[in-house]
Structures are given as structure tokens and as C-alpha cells.
Amino acid sequence: MKKTFFVLALTCFSSATWAKIPAPNGTYNGTGQLIRYTDGTSFSYKVTYVIGTGSVTATYVYPDGTSYSLPFTTKDTTLGQFNVLIEGQQAGTGYCVNTSCHVDVSFPLNGTLETDALDFTYLGDETCSAGQCRLIISGKNATTNTAFQDIVKH
């Protein structure tokens, strides 16, 4: 039940000349919480996002000590939308309005095609003054019937 799927939410922060989201490039660290609806199982984990121009790498560290990293890129399309690419392959689409974004994505993970819907919000200014920049990401994975929320700070 490792939660690697929602990482794609951050793609629009690093993308988009159209969106112009004021999240600066850099490293964001924090924690997340995942719940599985079928049986109520939940757990917390550590998460780090490294945001660059047009790229994001998300790394998760789970309670059992295992970790997983997922690098991905974004590519602007038309009318304020963007594509999410993993290893150069189309994995999903998204859009941003002001400081909020939505992403729909599907990609293979451990032999299963994961399908996610994600929403997230950036809280902070363009320069991350006083280290007060935060990203809040939440979503649902239809494949695993799980929901999650991450809170990370720059």
C-alpha cells in the first residue's frame, strides 16, 4: 500500500509558463498521511519534493524504512493545460488556476496501473521569505481506494 502515486500533483508548480505559480525551485520536506477506505488502515510517512524548472523528483520514506523516488517532467500544451511525463512517456494531464492545481494521471507501479485525481495548493510568496512556503497536496487513488494528504515546507 505504498503511496507513490500522488507525487504528480506538484508538476504544475514546475511547469507552466502559463500558470506562473509562485512556488520557487528548491527542496520541500514534510509528512503525509494515507488512509485505505476498504479497511480503514492508515499510516504516516516522510516525503521530499525537489522542484526544478520543468521537473520534479518526489521521494517517500515509509514507516518500514523503505523508500521510493519518482522523477517526472511537465510540458505545456494549450489553453493553460500541461502534460505529465514519466520517463518521457505521457502519464497524465493537469491545469492550474492561480495557486491551485488539479492533475489526473495513470502510470504503472508494481505491475498495476495506478489512477489518481489530485488537488493541491501553494501557500507562500514568490521568494519563500522566512521559510514560510508550503505545499498542501490531497487526492484519491481509484486503483487502491486510498486517500492522502501531504504538507511540505521549503
C-alpha positions in Angstrom: 0.0 0.0 0.0 2.9 2.3 -0.6 1.8 5.8 -1.6 3.8 6.9 -4.6 1.0 7.9 -6.8 0.1 11.4 -5.7 3.5 12.9 -6.3 2.4 14.0 -9.7 0.4 16.8 -8.1 3.4 19.0 -8.0 4.1 19.0 -11.6 2.3 22.2 -12.3 4.5 24.1 -9.9 7.5 23.4 -12.0 5.7 23.6 -15.3 3.9 26.1 -17.0 4.8 29.4 -18.3 1.1 29.9 -18.4 0.3 29.1 -14.8 3.2 31.1 -13.3 2.7 29.5 -9.9 4.9 31.3 -7.4 6.4 28.2 -5.9 10.2 28.7 -6.1 12.5 25.9 -7.2 14.1 24.0 -4.3 13.6 21.2 -1.8 10.3 20.8 0.1 10.2 18.4 3.1 7.3 17.2 5.2 5.0 14.4 6.1 1.9 12.7 4.6 -1.0 10.6 5.8 -2.6 7.9 3.8 -5.9 6.0 4.6 -7.3 2.9 2.8 -11.1 3.1 2.6 -11.6 -0.7 2.3 -10.4 -1.4 5.8 -9.5 1.9 7.5 -5.8 1.2 7.6 -3.8 4.4 7.8 -0.1 5.4 8.2 2.1 8.5 8.1 5.3 8.8 6.0 8.1 11.3 5.3 8.2 13.0 1.8 10.6 15.2 0.0 10.0 17.1 -3.3 12.8 18.6 -5.3 11.3 21.1 -7.7 13.3 22.4 -10.7 12.4 24.1 -13.9 10.0 21.7 -15.6 10.9 18.8 -13.4 10.1 17.3 -10.0 11.5 14.4 -8.1 9.4 13.1 -5.2 10.9 10.7 -2.6 8.9 8.9 0.0 10.2 7.2 3.2 7.7 4.7 4.6 7.3 3.5 8.2 9.1 0.3 7.5 12.2 2.2 6.3 11.7 1.5 2.6 11.8 4.5 0.2 10.7 5.2 -3.3 11.7 8.1 -5.7 9.8 9.2 -8.8 11.2 11.8 -11.2 8.9 13.4 -13.8 8.6 16.3 -16.1 5.9 18.6 -17.4 5.2 20.0 -20.8 2.8 22.9 -21.5 0.0 22.2 -24.0 -2.8 24.6 -24.9 -5.2 26.8 -23.0 -3.3 26.6 -19.7 -3.1 22.9 -19.6 0.0 20.7 -19.3 1.1 17.1 -19.8 2.8 15.0 -17.1 5.6 12.8 -18.5 7.3 9.9 -16.7 10.5 8.6 -18.4 9.4 10.6 -21.5 6.0 8.9 -21.7 2.6 10.6 -21.4 1.2 9.8 -17.9 -1.5 12.4 -17.4 -2.7 16.0 -17.7 -3.3 18.9 -15.4 -4.1 22.6 -15.1 -3.6 25.4 -12.7 -5.6 28.4 -11.7 -3.8 31.0 -9.5 -2.1 28.9 -6.8 -4.3 25.8 -7.0 -3.9 22.9 -9.4 -5.6 19.7 -10.5 -3.9 16.6 -12.1 -5.4 13.4 -13.5 -2.7 10.7 -14.0 -2.3 7.0 -14.7 1.0 5.1 -14.6 2.3 1.6 -13.9 3.5 0.8 -10.4 4.5 -2.7 -9.3 2.5 -4.3 -12.2 -0.6 -2.3 -11.6 -1.9 0.7 -13.5 -2.5 3.4 -10.8 -5.2 6.1 -11.5 -5.1 9.3 -9.4 -7.0 12.5 -9.1 -5.0 15.2 -7.2 -5.6 18.7 -5.9 -3.0 20.9 -4.3 -2.4 24.5 -3.1 0.7 26.6 -2.8 0.9 28.9 0.3 3.7 31.5 0.2 5.2 34.2 -1.8 7.4 34.2 -4.8 10.7 34.2 -2.8 9.7 31.9 0.1 10.6 34.7 2.6 11.3 33.5 6.1 10.9 29.9 5.0 7.1 30.1 5.1 6.4 28.4 1.7 4.1 25.3 2.0 2.5 22.9 -0.4 -0.6 21.1 0.6 -1.5 18.1 -1.6 -4.5 15.9 -1.3 -6.1 13.3 -3.5 -7.6 9.9 -4.1 -6.2 6.8 -5.9 -9.1 5.0 -7.5 -7.0 1.8 -8.1 -6.1 1.3 -4.4 -9.1 3.0 -2.9 -6.9 5.3 -0.8 -6.8 9.0 0.0 -3.9 11.0 1.2 -2.7 14.5 2.2 0.9 15.8 2.2 2.1 19.0 3.8 5.6 20.1 2.9 7.7 23.2 3.6 10.5 24.9 1.6 
